[in-house]
């Protein structure tokens, strides 16, 4: 039976100490990038297999971090994950990605699996406002750093990184009003989830500040997809008077609205202005580019990872951070009229 390669074999091969090899294999920042690269390439050539279990027992760390998102097939969550990974990798951490598909039971399963995998932290965007607090308490009791991003639940001692969803909702609604819109529809997500509550609150305040009445009949709750946008558009077309503005809390729903309205001869933005939320890439590349609110996903991911590193490196100190990023309104053709007043 062939003898397994050890760090001492690598050390002899490169004429360096075993301690240096160990640090290089674990991405220790005290070792130069050139040495780290040389050691890791040599280890690969010599078929070295690192004993992760022994390493975890020795250091008390697995160097794995769990990231839980509703889904990864959106640019927003994909960009957040990318930024988290880019920030954590130089510190020696690897990311385990879990999806919930907005199903509460899967969320609980994901959390339980990550706890059993002895991850060093859990970064998550919740799928349900009714998330099982018992499973959250398990994370806290085990002293595993927990950071919410984008979608959060207010829990004492738990940090979060979000954007100012109220401000985003306010800005986009105000822009529609400035373009002459007076009957503005709001397409919202699950009203129990904080981000959708805040976007709707911003919508209401913008109407109030502009002297326009809030009408609950103009607010629709949907899932975030194109089909739901088409469904809502059909309801708008059946109204006695077509609304002149639509603010959707989702770019995908906004896209569905635009497709259905255009197929029925409605001109955008002349007859009705449409705006979304998230600034998905397709919003700027379409012939009729879509106004949207940018959520700064790269900044959000980077900040979430930094909050985790601060907590994991200072476990003796209780750190709770509530980071709120400013949204940016990207004004495009779908809500920009040549003539402002109707």
SESE-89477 format. One record per residue (C-alpha): residue number from 0; y, x negated, z negated. Coordinates in nm, 2 decimals. Layout:
REM SESE-89477
+-----+--------+--------+--------+
!   i !      y !      x !      z !
+-----+--------+--------+--------+
! NUM !      Y !      X !      Z !
...
+-----+--------+--------+--------+
REM end
This chain:
REM SESE-89477
+-----+--------+--------+--------+
!   i !      y !      x !      z !
+-----+--------+--------+--------+
!   0 !   0.00 !   0.00 !   0.00 !
!   1 !   0.34 !  -0.13 !   0.11 !
!   2 !   0.57 !  -0.23 !  -0.18 !
!   3 !   0.89 !  -0.03 !  -0.21 !
!   4 !   1.22 !  -0.21 !  -0.16 !
!   5 !   1.43 !  -0.25 !  -0.47 !
!   6 !   1.79 !  -0.33 !  -0.52 !
!   7 !   1.68 !  -0.68 !  -0.62 !
!   8 !   1.52 !  -0.73 !  -0.28 !
!   9 !   1.85 !  -0.63 !  -0.12 !
!  10 !   2.04 !  -0.86 !  -0.36 !
!  11 !   1.82 !  -1.16 !  -0.26 !
!  12 !   1.86 !  -1.08 !   0.11 !
!  13 !   2.24 !  -1.08 !   0.09 !
!  14 !   2.28 !  -1.34 !  -0.18 !
!  15 !   2.47 !  -1.12 !  -0.42 !
!  16 !   2.39 !  -0.97 !  -0.76 !
!  17 !   2.18 !  -0.66 !  -0.82 !
!  18 !   2.47 !  -0.50 !  -1.00 !
!  19 !   2.69 !  -0.54 !  -0.69 !
!  20 !   2.42 !  -0.38 !  -0.48 !
!  21 !   2.39 !  -0.09 !  -0.72 !
!  22 !   2.77 !  -0.03 !  -0.73 !
!  23 !   2.79 !  -0.05 !  -0.35 !
!  24 !   2.51 !   0.20 !  -0.30 !
!  25 !   2.69 !   0.44 !  -0.53 !
!  26 !   3.03 !   0.40 !  -0.35 !
!  27 !   3.19 !   0.24 !  -0.65 !
!  28 !   3.56 !   0.19 !  -0.57 !
!  29 !   3.56 !  -0.15 !  -0.74 !
!  30 !   3.35 !  -0.28 !  -0.45 !
!  31 !   3.53 !  -0.36 !  -0.12 !
!  32 !   3.46 !  -0.13 !   0.18 !
!  33 !   3.32 !  -0.42 !   0.38 !
!  34 !   3.06 !  -0.51 !   0.11 !
!  35 !   2.97 !  -0.14 !   0.06 !
!  36 !   2.91 !  -0.10 !   0.43 !
!  37 !   2.70 !  -0.42 !   0.45 !
!  38 !   2.49 !  -0.32 !   0.15 !
!  39 !   2.43 !   0.03 !   0.28 !
!  40 !   2.33 !  -0.09 !   0.63 !
!  41 !   2.10 !  -0.35 !   0.48 !
!  42 !   1.94 !  -0.09 !   0.25 !
!  43 !   1.88 !   0.13 !   0.55 !
!  44 !   1.72 !  -0.15 !   0.75 !
!  45 !   1.49 !  -0.24 !   0.46 !
!  46 !   1.39 !   0.13 !   0.41 !
!  47 !   1.53 !   0.14 !   0.06 !
!  48 !   1.50 !   0.48 !  -0.11 !
!  49 !   1.74 !   0.54 !  -0.40 !
!  50 !   1.59 !   0.71 !  -0.70 !
!  51 !   1.84 !   0.99 !  -0.74 !
!  52 !   1.67 !   1.14 !  -1.05 !
!  53 !   1.67 !   0.81 !  -1.24 !
!  54 !   2.04 !   0.76 !  -1.14 !
!  55 !   2.13 !   1.10 !  -1.26 !
!  56 !   1.95 !   1.05 !  -1.59 !
!  57 !   2.11 !   0.71 !  -1.64 !
!  58 !   2.47 !   0.81 !  -1.56 !
!  59 !   2.46 !   1.17 !  -1.67 !
!  60 !   2.58 !   1.26 !  -1.32 !
!  61 !   2.40 !   1.39 !  -1.01 !
!  62 !   2.71 !   1.31 !  -0.79 !
!  63 !   2.65 !   1.65 !  -0.62 !
!  64 !   2.91 !   1.93 !  -0.61 !
!  65 !   2.84 !   2.29 !  -0.52 !
!  66 !   3.08 !   2.48 !  -0.29 !
!  67 !   3.04 !   2.85 !  -0.27 !
!  68 !   3.22 !   3.05 !   0.00 !
!  69 !   3.18 !   3.41 !   0.14 !
!  70 !   3.10 !   3.26 !   0.48 !
!  71 !   3.14 !   2.94 !   0.68 !
!  72 !   3.19 !   3.08 !   1.02 !
!  73 !   3.57 !   3.11 !   0.99 !
!  74 !   3.81 !   2.82 !   1.05 !
!  75 !   3.97 !   2.88 !   0.72 !
!  76 !   3.66 !   2.82 !   0.50 !
!  77 !   3.54 !   2.55 !   0.74 !
!  78 !   3.87 !   2.36 !   0.70 !
!  79 !   3.87 !   2.40 !   0.32 !
!  80 !   3.51 !   2.26 !   0.30 !
!  81 !   3.61 !   1.97 !   0.53 !
!  82 !   3.90 !   1.88 !   0.31 !
!  83 !   3.70 !   1.90 !  -0.01 !
!  84 !   3.43 !   1.67 !   0.14 !
!  85 !   3.69 !   1.42 !   0.27 !
!  86 !   3.84 !   1.40 !  -0.08 !
!  87 !   3.52 !   1.38 !  -0.28 !
!  88 !   3.31 !   1.14 !  -0.06 !
!  89 !   3.51 !   0.83 !  -0.14 !
!  90 !   3.45 !   0.91 !  -0.50 !
!  91 !   3.08 !   0.90 !  -0.44 !
!  92 !   3.02 !   1.28 !  -0.44 !
!  93 !   2.81 !   1.49 !  -0.19 !
!  94 !   2.88 !   1.85 !  -0.12 !
!  95 !   2.62 !   2.13 !  -0.13 !
!  96 !   2.74 !   2.44 !   0.06 !
!  97 !   2.63 !   2.79 !  -0.02 !
!  98 !   2.73 !   3.12 !   0.15 !
!  99 !   2.73 !   3.46 !  -0.02 !
! 100 !   2.81 !   3.68 !   0.28 !
! 101 !   3.01 !   3.89 !   0.03 !
! 102 !   2.69 !   3.99 !  -0.15 !
! 103 !   2.72 !   3.98 !  -0.52 !
! 104 !   2.34 !   3.92 !  -0.58 !
! 105 !   2.35 !   3.62 !  -0.35 !
! 106 !   2.65 !   3.48 !  -0.54 !
! 107 !   2.46 !   3.49 !  -0.86 !
! 108 !   2.16 !   3.33 !  -0.69 !
! 109 !   2.38 !   3.05 !  -0.55 !
! 110 !   2.53 !   2.98 !  -0.89 !
! 111 !   2.19 !   2.97 !  -1.07 !
! 112 !   2.05 !   2.74 !  -0.80 !
! 113 !   2.34 !   2.50 !  -0.83 !
! 114 !   2.32 !   2.50 !  -1.21 !
! 115 !   1.95 !   2.42 !  -1.19 !
! 116 !   2.02 !   2.14 !  -0.94 !
! 117 !   2.24 !   1.99 !  -1.21 !
! 118 !   2.55 !   1.97 !  -1.00 !
! 119 !   2.86 !   1.80 !  -1.15 !
! 120 !   3.09 !   2.08 !  -1.06 !
! 121 !   3.11 !   2.42 !  -0.88 !
! 122 !   3.41 !   2.50 !  -0.65 !
! 123 !   3.40 !   2.86 !  -0.53 !
! 124 !   3.58 !   3.15 !  -0.36 !
! 125 !   3.44 !   3.47 !  -0.51 !
! 126 !   3.29 !   3.74 !  -0.29 !
! 127 !   3.32 !   4.02 !  -0.55 !
! 128 !   3.58 !   4.10 !  -0.82 !
! 129 !   3.28 !   4.23 !  -1.02 !
! 130 !   3.12 !   3.89 !  -1.04 !
! 131 !   2.87 !   3.87 !  -1.32 !
! 132 !   3.06 !   3.71 !  -1.61 !
! 133 !   2.73 !   3.61 !  -1.78 !
! 134 !   2.65 !   3.37 !  -1.50 !
! 135 !   3.01 !   3.24 !  -1.51 !
! 136 !   2.97 !   3.18 !  -1.88 !
! 137 !   2.66 !   2.98 !  -1.81 !
! 138 !   2.87 !   2.74 !  -1.61 !
! 139 !   3.14 !   2.71 !  -1.88 !
! 140 !   2.89 !   2.67 !  -2.16 !
! 141 !   2.72 !   2.39 !  -1.98 !
! 142 !   3.06 !   2.22 !  -1.95 !
! 143 !   3.03 !   2.21 !  -1.57 !
! 144 !   3.38 !   2.20 !  -1.42 !
! 145 !   3.45 !   2.53 !  -1.23 !
! 146 !   3.74 !   2.57 !  -0.99 !
! 147 !   3.82 !   2.88 !  -0.80 !
! 148 !   4.00 !   2.86 !  -0.46 !
! 149 !   4.15 !   3.13 !  -0.24 !
! 150 !   3.97 !   3.42 !  -0.40 !
! 151 !   3.97 !   3.39 !  -0.78 !
! 152 !   3.91 !   3.58 !  -1.10 !
! 153 !   4.14 !   3.51 !  -1.39 !
! 154 !   3.92 !   3.35 !  -1.66 !
! 155 !   4.05 !   3.15 !  -1.95 !
! 156 !   3.98 !   2.78 !  -1.92 !
! 157 !   3.90 !   2.80 !  -1.54 !
! 158 !   4.13 !   2.64 !  -1.29 !
! 159 !   4.23 !   2.78 !  -0.95 !
! 160 !   4.40 !   2.68 !  -0.63 !
! 161 !   4.54 !   2.97 !  -0.42 !
! 162 !   4.83 !   3.05 !  -0.19 !
! 163 !   5.11 !   3.29 !  -0.29 !
! 164 !   4.95 !   3.60 !  -0.12 !
! 165 !   5.23 !   3.82 !  -0.24 !
! 166 !   5.48 !   3.60 !  -0.07 !
! 167 !   5.27 !   3.59 !   0.25 !
! 168 !   5.24 !   3.97 !   0.26 !
! 169 !   5.61 !   4.01 !   0.20 !
! 170 !   5.72 !   3.76 !   0.46 !
! 171 !   5.51 !   3.91 !   0.74 !
! 172 !   5.61 !   4.27 !   0.66 !
! 173 !   5.97 !   4.17 !   0.65 !
! 174 !   5.94 !   4.00 !   0.99 !
! 175 !   5.80 !   4.32 !   1.14 !
! 176 !   6.09 !   4.52 !   0.99 !
! 177 !   6.34 !   4.27 !   1.13 !
! 178 !   6.19 !   4.34 !   1.47 !
! 179 !   6.28 !   4.71 !   1.44 !
! 180 !   5.95 !   4.84 !   1.30 !
! 181 !   5.99 !   5.14 !   1.07 !
! 182 !   5.64 !   5.29 !   1.05 !
! 183 !   5.42 !   5.00 !   0.95 !
! 184 !   5.04 !   5.02 !   0.90 !
! 185 !   4.87 !   4.78 !   0.65 !
! 186 !   4.50 !   4.70 !   0.71 !
! 187 !   4.37 !   4.56 !   0.39 !
! 188 !   4.04 !   4.41 !   0.26 !
! 189 !   3.86 !   4.51 !  -0.06 !
! 190 !   4.15 !   4.63 !  -0.29 !
! 191 !   3.96 !   4.50 !  -0.60 !
! 192 !   3.99 !   4.14 !  -0.48 !
! 193 !   4.31 !   3.97 !  -0.60 !
! 194 !   4.42 !   3.82 !  -0.27 !
! 195 !   4.42 !   4.17 !  -0.10 !
! 196 !   4.59 !   4.33 !  -0.40 !
! 197 !   4.87 !   4.07 !  -0.37 !
! 198 !   4.91 !   4.10 !   0.01 !
! 199 !   4.94 !   4.47 !  -0.03 !
! 200 !   5.19 !   4.43 !  -0.31 !
! 201 !   5.40 !   4.21 !  -0.09 !
! 202 !   5.38 !   4.47 !   0.19 !
! 203 !   5.50 !   4.74 !  -0.05 !
! 204 !   5.79 !   4.53 !  -0.19 !
! 205 !   5.91 !   4.44 !   0.16 !
! 206 !   5.92 !   4.81 !   0.25 !
! 207 !   6.11 !   4.90 !  -0.07 !
! 208 !   6.36 !   4.61 !  -0.02 !
! 209 !   6.43 !   4.74 !   0.33 !
! 210 !   6.48 !   5.10 !   0.23 !
! 211 !   6.15 !   5.22 !   0.39 !
! 212 !   5.91 !   5.46 !   0.21 !
! 213 !   5.56 !   5.36 !   0.13 !
! 214 !   5.30 !   5.60 !   0.28 !
! 215 !   4.94 !   5.55 !   0.15 !
! 216 !   4.81 !   5.73 !   0.47 !
! 217 !   4.92 !   5.41 !   0.66 !
! 218 !   4.70 !   5.18 !   0.45 !
! 219 !   4.34 !   5.12 !   0.56 !
! 220 !   4.06 !   4.93 !   0.38 !
! 221 !   3.82 !   4.74 !   0.61 !
! 222 !   3.59 !   4.44 !   0.64 !
! 223 !   3.72 !   4.14 !   0.82 !
! 224 !   3.59 !   4.17 !   1.17 !
! 225 !   3.70 !   4.27 !   1.53 !
! 226 !   3.50 !   4.59 !   1.53 !
! 227 !   3.68 !   4.72 !   1.22 !
! 228 !   4.01 !   4.65 !   1.39 !
! 229 !   3.90 !   4.85 !   1.69 !
! 230 !   3.80 !   5.14 !   1.46 !
! 231 !   4.14 !   5.15 !   1.29 !
! 232 !   4.32 !   5.13 !   1.62 !
! 233 !   4.14 !   5.44 !   1.74 !
! 234 !   4.26 !   5.62 !   1.42 !
! 235 !   4.62 !   5.51 !   1.50 !
! 236 !   4.59 !   5.64 !   1.86 !
! 237 !   4.48 !   5.98 !   1.72 !
! 238 !   4.80 !   6.01 !   1.51 !
! 239 !   5.08 !   6.25 !   1.62 !
! 240 !   5.32 !   5.96 !   1.63 !
! 241 !   5.20 !   5.61 !   1.70 !
! 242 !   5.30 !   5.35 !   1.43 !
! 243 !   5.53 !   5.08 !   1.56 !
! 244 !   5.40 !   4.79 !   1.34 !
! 245 !   5.06 !   4.67 !   1.20 !
! 246 !   5.02 !   4.41 !   0.93 !
! 247 !   4.65 !   4.31 !   0.89 !
! 248 !   4.52 !   4.10 !   0.60 !
! 249 !   4.27 !   3.95 !   0.86 !
! 250 !   4.33 !   3.78 !   1.19 !
! 251 !   3.99 !   3.92 !   1.32 !
! 252 !   4.09 !   4.28 !   1.24 !
! 253 !   4.43 !   4.22 !   1.40 !
! 254 !   4.25 !   4.10 !   1.71 !
! 255 !   4.04 !   4.41 !   1.72 !
! 256 !   4.35 !   4.63 !   1.69 !
! 257 !   4.52 !   4.45 !   1.98 !
! 258 !   4.22 !   4.47 !   2.20 !
! 259 !   4.17 !   4.85 !   2.15 !
! 260 !   4.54 !   4.93 !   2.18 !
! 261 !   4.58 !   4.73 !   2.51 !
! 262 !   4.28 !   4.90 !   2.66 !
! 263 !   4.45 !   5.23 !   2.59 !
! 264 !   4.77 !   5.13 !   2.76 !
! 265 !   4.97 !   5.05 !   2.45 !
! 266 !   5.21 !   4.76 !   2.51 !
! 267 !   5.24 !   4.49 !   2.25 !
! 268 !   5.49 !   4.41 !   2.10 !
! 269 !   5.71 !   4.66 !   2.30 !
! 270 !   5.53 !   4.97 !   2.16 !
! 271 !   5.38 !   4.82 !   1.85 !
! 272 !   5.41 !   4.48 !   1.68 !
! 273 !   5.09 !   4.33 !   1.53 !
! 274 !   5.05 !   4.05 !   1.28 !
! 275 !   4.75 !   3.90 !   1.09 !
! 276 !   4.67 !   3.66 !   0.81 !
! 277 !   4.49 !   3.32 !   0.80 !
! 278 !   4.62 !   3.16 !   1.11 !
! 279 !   4.28 !   3.12 !   1.28 !
! 280 !   4.30 !   2.89 !   1.58 !
! 281 !   4.25 !   3.17 !   1.84 !
! 282 !   4.58 !   3.33 !   1.72 !
! 283 !   4.79 !   3.06 !   1.89 !
! 284 !   4.57 !   3.00 !   2.20 !
! 285 !   4.55 !   3.36 !   2.33 !
! 286 !   4.78 !   3.46 !   2.62 !
! 287 !   4.93 !   3.71 !   2.37 !
! 288 !   4.95 !   3.48 !   2.07 !
! 289 !   4.93 !   3.65 !   1.73 !
! 290 !   5.18 !   3.62 !   1.45 !
! 291 !   4.99 !   3.52 !   1.13 !
! 292 !   5.03 !   3.37 !   0.79 !
! 293 !   4.90 !   3.01 !   0.75 !
! 294 !   4.71 !   2.95 !   0.43 !
! 295 !   4.71 !   2.57 !   0.44 !
! 296 !   4.33 !   2.54 !   0.41 !
! 297 !   4.33 !   2.16 !   0.43 !
! 298 !   4.59 !   2.13 !   0.15 !
! 299 !   4.39 !   2.39 !  -0.05 !
! 300 !   4.06 !   2.20 !  -0.01 !
! 301 !   4.22 !   1.87 !  -0.10 !
! 302 !   4.39 !   2.01 !  -0.41 !
! 303 !   4.07 !   2.19 !  -0.52 !
! 304 !   3.88 !   1.86 !  -0.50 !
! 305 !   4.16 !   1.67 !  -0.69 !
! 306 !   4.15 !   1.93 !  -0.97 !
! 307 !   3.77 !   1.88 !  -1.00 !
! 308 !   3.80 !   1.50 !  -1.01 !
! 309 !   4.07 !   1.52 !  -1.28 !
! 310 !   3.84 !   1.75 !  -1.49 !
! 311 !   3.52 !   1.56 !  -1.44 !
! 312 !   3.69 !   1.23 !  -1.52 !
! 313 !   3.85 !   1.37 !  -1.84 !
! 314 !   3.58 !   1.58 !  -1.99 !
! 315 !   3.70 !   1.52 !  -2.34 !
! 316 !   4.03 !   1.69 !  -2.25 !
! 317 !   4.05 !   2.06 !  -2.17 !
! 318 !   4.23 !   2.08 !  -1.84 !
! 319 !   4.32 !   2.42 !  -1.68 !
! 320 !   4.54 !   2.42 !  -1.37 !
! 321 !   4.68 !   2.72 !  -1.18 !
! 322 !   4.79 !   2.58 !  -0.84 !
! 323 !   4.98 !   2.81 !  -0.61 !
! 324 !   5.06 !   2.69 !  -0.26 !
! 325 !   5.34 !   2.84 !  -0.04 !
! 326 !   5.23 !   3.04 !   0.27 !
! 327 !   5.39 !   2.97 !   0.61 !
! 328 !   5.47 !   3.25 !   0.85 !
! 329 !   5.38 !   3.16 !   1.21 !
! 330 !   5.58 !   3.39 !   1.43 !
! 331 !   5.43 !   3.45 !   1.78 !
! 332 !   5.44 !   3.69 !   2.08 !
! 333 !   5.25 !   3.98 !   1.91 !
! 334 !   5.54 !   4.06 !   1.68 !
! 335 !   5.84 !   3.92 !   1.87 !
! 336 !   6.04 !   4.17 !   2.07 !
! 337 !   6.32 !   4.08 !   2.30 !
! 338 !   6.52 !   4.38 !   2.18 !
! 339 !   6.52 !   4.41 !   1.80 !
! 340 !   6.64 !   4.77 !   1.75 !
! 341 !   6.47 !   5.07 !   1.91 !
+-----+--------+--------+--------+
REM end
